Amino acid sequence: MGFHVSTLHNLPTGGIEYFVHVLDMSSGVHARWIGDNLQSLAASFGKNAGLVTGPRDLSEELYQFLSRNLAGGLGAIEGILHSTTCLVISEGNLAHTQQPVYLVPLATSEASESAHDLIQTLLRMIAGALGAGKLQELVRSLGAHELQLSATGRGLFVVNLRRLNRVIELKPNVAGLGLNLNAVIEALLPPEARQI
């Protein structure tokens, strides 16, 4: 399945098991080529995975998302993001995933037939690995960077505490001076989803 979107907000939050985002902060040559050939490249992904591309603004939004939400910051990968086209592979929507995200550098910023052939082959390999449940093996063999995103409050304890907090009103007061404990609890909990 292929998605050509102008913003990450336009991606579905359910129904797609994996997203393969194209991030091109360099020349944009490869992202444009992938966008022009999106339907044929995405055909091998099937219905459970989506190849995501869009205008340069989408790459900038994805870059900003990673800089805000990577545990430990961009660090060593910042140079890679600015020098080459990369794939950012996530299990589910980036705003909600609890799994590691993989960064796969593709090719230098030069446009050539051989670079595009390599990208096409790599995308087919990734689609095959997704279908066979062997994504981790493939991306590790390719030397991909495994990235940890900041935590979201989607654990069982946090979800149940959030539900109770919505139902039980905790606003004790003494002599007209009160404290809204519901707001305190909500402020202390991690966000339900990462901000895109």
Stockholm file with secondary structure:
# STOCKHOLM 1.0

chainA/1-196         MGFHVSTLHNLPTGGIEYFVHVLDMSSGVHARWIGDNLQSLAASFGKNAGLVTGPRDLSEELYQFLSRNLAGGLGAIEGILHSTTCLVISEGNLAHTQQPVYLVPLATSEASESAHDLIQTLLRMIAGALGAGKLQELVRSLGAHELQLSATGRGLFVVNLRRLNRVIELKPNVAGLGLNLNAVIEALLPPEARQI
#=GR chainA/1-196 SS CEEECSSGGGSCSSSCSEEEEEECCSCSHHHHHHHHTHHHHHGGGCSSEEEEECCHHHHHHHHHHHHHHBTTCSGGGHHHHHHSEEEEEEESCTTTCCSCEEEEEEECSCCCHHHHHHHHHHHHHHHHHHHHTCHHHHHHHTTCEEECBCCCSCSHHHHHHHHHHHHSCCCCEETTEECCHHHHHHHHSCCSSCCC
#=GC SS_cons         CEEECSSGGGSCSSSCSEEEEEECCSCSHHHHHHHHTHHHHHGGGCSSEEEEECCHHHHHHHHHHHHHHBTTCSGGGHHHHHHSEEEEEEESCTTTCCSCEEEEEEECSCCCHHHHHHHHHHHHHHHHHHHHTCHHHHHHHTTCEEECBCCCSCSHHHHHHHHHHHHSCCCCEETTEECCHHHHHHHHSCCSSCCC
//
